[in-house]
């Protein structure tokens, strides 16, 4: 509807010089009421051969994003058809390279997160024997990461043995060999991992950082602010925050929602000394298709050539019967830049998390056409 509204609008009838784009390249022909068929053809011939993003209300960065995606497709295709063994030369074989990479990963693989050194308050239970909602969320995340760590350690060890010829190289291990060789996340890991479009090298670093975030939470109690990108299931964490508020104030959880207060900084660890009394501070998000103006405290267009920027820290404040401000833009939050997912058995999307209301001095349709969204992680 936002796109259609640019072309089906009363403004076309009211202005003789109505323009469909900011540059004026796409506009009504001069003297449109009197122009002939030949005049229309001349006008159409004067338009660019390739449509500029502005005609669709998109930022010029959309062309850069499209070209990057096309380049990735070409490179991935080339990698997928390259032979496993290189011809000639005195370099190392593929087996040696993958074996060494597996060794390095095993050496750096974090230990499973356990409750042995946990802070007493993290998994504390009340008089009714109920654990706090955030403690329950943390234990579920620990279980997911421990399962991933166990799968990685087991398959890396098996792959090394298969390369040596000690066991059979199964189809899964063969696919894992190719993935490690081409810097992809093995599918046998993806089955138990969180959604990610990162290449293997940066994904491995990201996984280590996530595990350390939760390990720090277990040892040192609840953090001042939450790196929401670290969660397998951020919807579960946000529900836990609402449940904690519900239990404390004895309010039905189904009438609760979040009010979003955008802060004037993006790194709370250097700006905040203690957590808020209600709700939670969330950081680590990225803005796609927009940026945040810290002077006006509103959404603003991207800088040319800058595809992503860090989002400001946001205070998620639980409140009863929250109503969306019609003047704000409901900015969708996704786990990855694909912006598509499937409905899981929990009733939540595997990619979409929630919409966050943010202040803007532009029409909401402007940001819809820009594709403005928040992401928990980037692709690199």
N, C-alpha and C positions, 0 to 999 in steps of 0.2 A: 504493500500500500504506500509506503514511503517513496518508492521509485515511481509508482503510477502517479502520485500526487505532484510530481515535478512536471508532468506533461498534460495531465487532465486537471486543469485549474482555471478559475475564472480570470486569472491574470492575463491569460492569452488573449481573451476577448477585450480586456480593458486597456492593454498597452500595445501600441503598434510596433514598438521596439523590444518586445519581451524576449529575454535571453534565458536559455536553458542551462547555461554554464556561467561561471564567474568571469571567465576570460572574454565572453561574448562570441566565441567561435561558433557555438551552437545557439542559434537565435531564429526568430521569425524572419523570413525574407523581407526586404524593404518593400513598403507599399503592398503588404500581403493581400489586401482586399482587391487589388487591381492587377496583381502579377499574373502572367500568362503561364501556360504549360512550359513554354520554352524558358521562361524565367525561373520556374521551379527546378527545371533540369540544370540550369546554369548554377543555381544555388547549391543543389545536391553535389554537382561536380566540384564545387569549391571546398567541400568538406574534406577533412583529412581522411586518408585511406584507412588508417587504423584509428578506432575510436579511442579518444583520450579518457582516462578514468573520470575526469570531471563531469562528463555527460551523464554518468551514473551517480553522481554525488560523492564519488570516492576521492581519496587523497592521491596525489601523484605518487606516493610511495607504493600504491597498489601495483604499479607496473614493476617495481623492483621486487616485490614479493612474488609476483607471477613468474618473473624471470628466474628467481632463485628456485622456485618449485620445479620449473622446467629443467633447470640445470641438474637438480638433484635426481630427477627421473632418469636423465641420460647417464649420469655417473653410476647410479645404482644398477642400471641395465648393463653397463660395461663391466662392472665388478661381478655381476652375477654370472657372466659367461666366460670370465677369464679362466684359463687352465690352472689346476692346483700346482703343478710343477712347472717351473720356468725352464726354458731351454738354454743349455750351456752356461758359461760363467762359473765363477768360483764362489758365489754367495751361498748363504745358508739355505737349506731346503725348507719347504713349507712345514714339514714335520718338526724341524728344529725350532722354527719361529713360534709355532703354536705351542709347542711343549714349554718353551721358555716363558711365553706369555701366561700359560696356565700356572707355572711355578710362581711367577710374580703375583698373580691374583691370589693364589692360596696363601702366600706369605702375608699379604695385606688384608686378607679377608677378616672382618671384625669377628670377635667372639660373640656368641649368642647373648642376648640381654637377659639377665636373671634377676630375681628378687632378693638374692643373697645379701647384697650391699644396699638395699633400698632404704630410703629415708622412711622412718616410722609412719609419717603422715600420708605417704603416697597411696598406700593400699589399706589405710585404716578403715575399720568398719564401725557402724554406729551401734546403739544399744539393741537395735532389732537385727543385728547381724548383716546389715546391708553395706556394701562397699560404696564409696562415693562414685558418682557418675563419671567423673573425670578419671578416677582410678580404674574403673571398668574399661573405659575407652583406651587408656594406656595399656592395660593388660592385653586387650585385643590387638592393638598395634604391635606390641612385643611379640605376640604369637605369630603374626603375619611375617614380620621381619625374620624371626628365628627360623621359620619354615623356609624362607628364601635363602638365608645363609646356609642352612643345612643342605638344601638342594644344590646350591652352587659348589659347596665343598665336595659333596659326593660325586657330582658329575665331572668336576675338574680332575679329581683323582682318577676316576674311571677313564677319562679321556687320555690322561698321561699313560695309563697302563695299556690302553688300546693302541696308542702310538708306538709303544715299545713292543707290541705284539703279544702281550701277556693275556689279553682277553679279546673277544671279538669286537670289532668296530661296528656297532649296531647303527641302524638308520638314524636314531636320535643323536648318537655321538658323532656320526659323520656330518650331520647338519650343524652340530655344534662346532665341529672343526672348521667348517666353511664360514660360519658366523664369526668366530674369533679371528680367522684369517682376514675377513673383510670389514672388521670393526663393527659388526652388528651384534645386537643382543640376541643370544640364542633363544630359540622358541621354547626350549625346555625350561628356561628361566622365566620367560615372559608369562608362562602359564600360571606362575605363582607370584609374579612381580606386579608392581603398580604400573598403571599406564604411563608410557614414556615414548617420546620420539627421538631421544638422544642417541648418538652413536655410542658404541660400547665403552670407549675410553672415558667419556664424560659421564655416562650413566653410572659407571663403577664408582667414580669419585662422588657423584651425587648420592648413591646408595650409602656409601660410608658416612657422609655428612648426616644423612637422615638417621642412621642407626645411632650415631653419637648424640644427636639431639634428644632422642628418647632415652639413651643411657644416662645423659646428664639429668633429665627429668626424674628418672628413677632414683638416682643417687642424691640429688640436691633439692628435691621437691619441685612443685609447680614453678615453671619459669615466669618471668615478668611479662613476657610477650611470647606468642606462639607462632612458630614458623609453620604456617598452615600447609605449605607445599610438602612438608615432610610426611604428611599422613597418607596412608593407603586410602582411607575413607574419611575425607574431611567432613562429609555430611554427618557422620557419626559423632565426630568431635563437636560440631556445632549443636547437635541435639543434646549432647552431654552437658554443654554449657547451659542450655535452657532447662534441662532437668535439675541441675544444681541450683539454679535460681528458683525453680518451682518448689523444690523440697525446702529450701531455706525460708521462703516467704509463704509457703503453703498456698500456692496458686496453681490452678490446673495448667498443665503444660500445653494443652491444645489451644489455649488462648494467647500463648506467648509467641512473640516474633522478635526480630532484631531491628533496632534503629542503628543507623550507621553514622558514626561521627569521624570524619576524615581528619587526620592530624596533619600538622605542618612539617613533618619529618618522615623519612622512609626507613630509618634504622633506630628502632626504639631501644636497642641495647646500649646505645651511646647517649640517649636522651632521657630515659625514664629510670628511676631508681626503685620503684615499687609497682606492683600490679594495680590495676583499678579496683575499686571496691565492688563494682558490679560488672559483669560481662568479662570481656577479654580483649587484649590488643593483638591484632593479627598483622603480620608482616611477611615479606618474601614474595609478594605478587608482582606481576608485570603487566604493563598496559600495552595493548595492541590496538592500533587505529586511533589513539589519542594520547594525551599526556596530561599531567596535573599542573596547573598554574598555582604555585605556592604563594604568590602575591595576592591574587584575586580569590584563591581557594575555590576554583571552578575547573571543569574540564576545558581543555584547549586542544587545538589541532596539533598533529605531530610536526616536528621539525623535518624539513626535507632531508631524505636519506637516513633518518633515524627511525628504525623499524619498531623497536621496543624500548621502553624506559621502565625504571623501577616505579612501582606504584607507592603512594604514601601509606604509612601505617594507618590502619582503620580500627577504631574502637567499636566492637560489636556489643551493643547495649540491649539486654533483654527488656522487653516492655509488653504490657498487656494490650491486646487488640490494636496492634500497630496498623496504621493506615498509610499507604504510600502517598507521598507528596506529588501531586500531578505536575509540579514544576521541575521535579528532579528527573534525571535519566536513570532508568533501571539498567545498570551495566551488568551483563551476564558474566559470571565467573566460570571458567572451564579449567579442567586439569591440563589439557594439551591444546595446541593450536589447531588440531583437526576440527574442533567444535562440533563433533558428532559422537554419539554414543548409543548405547542400547539400554533399555529399561531392565534393571537387574531384579533379582527375586526380592530385594528389600523394598522395591518400589521407587528407587532412586536411579538416576541416570548414571552410566559408567563414566561420563565425562562432565556433564553440566553439574555444577555444585549449587549455586543459587544466584539470584540477582541482587546487586548492591546498589542502593539509591545514592546518586552522587549529584552535587550541585552543578548547574550549567547556566550560562547566559545565552545559549543558543537553543533553537527548537530541538526537541527530542528526535525528530526525524533526521536532523543533521547527523546525529551520532549513529542512528540506525544505518544510514547510507554509508557512513564512514566505516561501519563494521566495528565500532568501538567495543572492546571487551577486556576483561581481566583474565590472566592466565597464571596458573600456579608454577609453570616451568616453561623454559624455552626449548628449542630443538637442538641447540648446540652444547 
